[in-house]
């Protein structure tokens, strides 16, 4: 797995968040990022609970946010997670959960 530097809080465009999520999910599923559909539920693509929790840790490390371990179930698509993270990053203060 590759290391990811933390993104500046409040300065991450939704397109960058989506691209990063697509790359991570593709890595977990051993697929080409072009084959990952941002609107398909992660579970339908084959993302299991272990990788869903790993994704939460990656999100926390990369974006400096604390997220619920149920992130992939509460926001079951890449598009939904992107919207959630974009909103959180827009309202976050130095990575402190609100």
Buried (B, 14 or more C-beta within 10 A) or exposed (E): EEEBEEBEBBEBEBEEBBBBBBBBBBBBBEBEBEEBBBEEBBBEBEBEEEBBBBBBEBBBEBBBBBBEEEBBEEBBBBBBBBBBBBEBBEEBEEBEEE
